[in-house]
Amino acid sequence: KHIAIELKNDLILTGTLHSVDQYLNMKLSTVSVVGEERYPQLGGMKNVFVRGSVVRYIQLPKGEVDVELLQDATRKENAPKKISEKS
């Protein structure tokens, strides 16, 4: 999946998502830097590991997001808790 990641230092990386873990650490391949003239030292990067704690936003292609699954998960998480009856 081709994604864009905006970091907390305003750097934007685009590339192919290789892997992600529960801490939002990601590995990207075929990486390019948006606004490369601002960061010329990063021009030669092909692969990158991004620590999850420095990520501000992740942009996914619209077709890759399962909106129904997200809505169902949100409903379940926000559903009122059932109070068990005391006997």
C-alpha positions as CSV (number, residue, x, y, z in Angstrom):
1,K,0.0,0.0,0.0
2,H,1.3,3.4,-1.0
3,I,1.0,5.8,2.0
4,A,2.1,9.2,3.1
5,I,3.3,9.9,6.7
6,E,3.6,13.3,8.2
7,L,6.1,13.5,11.1
8,K,6.0,15.8,14.1
9,N,8.9,17.7,12.6
10,D,6.8,18.6,9.5
11,L,8.6,16.1,7.3
12,I,6.4,14.2,4.9
13,L,7.4,10.8,3.5
14,T,5.7,8.8,0.9
15,G,6.3,5.2,0.1
16,T,5.2,1.6,0.1
17,L,4.2,0.3,3.5
18,H,6.3,-2.8,4.2
19,S,5.3,-3.5,7.9
20,V,3.8,-1.9,11.0
21,D,3.6,-3.0,14.6
22,Q,1.4,-2.3,17.6
23,Y,3.4,0.8,18.5
24,L,2.9,2.3,15.0
25,N,6.5,1.8,14.1
26,M,6.6,1.4,10.3
27,K,9.0,0.3,7.6
28,L,8.6,1.9,4.2
29,S,10.3,1.1,0.9
30,T,10.6,3.2,-2.3
31,V,10.6,6.3,-0.1
32,S,10.4,9.8,-1.4
33,V,10.4,13.1,0.6
34,V,7.8,15.7,-0.1
35,G,9.6,19.1,-0.4
36,E,13.0,17.5,-1.0
37,E,14.6,20.9,-1.5
38,R,14.0,21.5,2.2
39,Y,15.7,18.3,3.2
40,P,18.4,17.5,0.5
41,Q,20.3,15.2,2.9
42,L,17.3,12.8,2.7
43,G,17.2,12.5,-1.1
44,G,19.1,9.3,-1.3
45,M,16.8,7.3,1.0
46,K,15.2,4.2,-0.5
47,N,14.0,2.4,2.7
48,V,13.2,3.9,6.1
49,F,12.1,2.9,9.6
50,V,9.8,5.4,11.3
51,R,9.3,5.3,15.1
52,G,5.6,5.5,15.9
53,S,6.1,8.2,18.5
54,V,7.2,10.7,15.9
55,V,4.2,10.2,13.6
56,R,1.6,13.0,13.4
57,Y,-0.6,11.7,10.5
58,I,-0.9,8.7,8.2
59,Q,-2.6,9.1,4.9
60,L,-4.1,6.0,3.4
61,P,-5.6,5.6,-0.1
62,K,-9.4,6.0,0.2
63,G,-10.1,2.6,-1.3
64,E,-8.0,0.9,1.4
65,V,-10.1,2.0,4.4
66,D,-12.9,-0.2,5.5
67,V,-15.3,2.4,6.8
68,E,-17.9,-0.1,8.0
69,L,-15.4,-1.9,10.1
70,L,-14.3,1.3,11.7
71,Q,-17.9,2.4,12.4
72,D,-18.7,-1.0,14.0
73,A,-15.6,-0.9,16.2
74,T,-16.5,2.6,17.3
75,R,-20.1,1.6,18.1
76,K,-18.9,-1.3,20.2
77,E,-16.3,0.7,22.1
78,N,-18.8,3.5,22.9
79,A,-21.8,1.3,23.7
80,P,-23.1,1.7,27.2
81,K,-21.8,-1.0,29.6
82,K,-24.4,-3.5,30.8
83,I,-24.9,-3.5,34.5
84,S,-25.2,-7.1,35.8
85,E,-28.2,-7.7,38.0
86,K,-27.6,-8.7,41.6
87,S,-29.4,-11.8,42.8
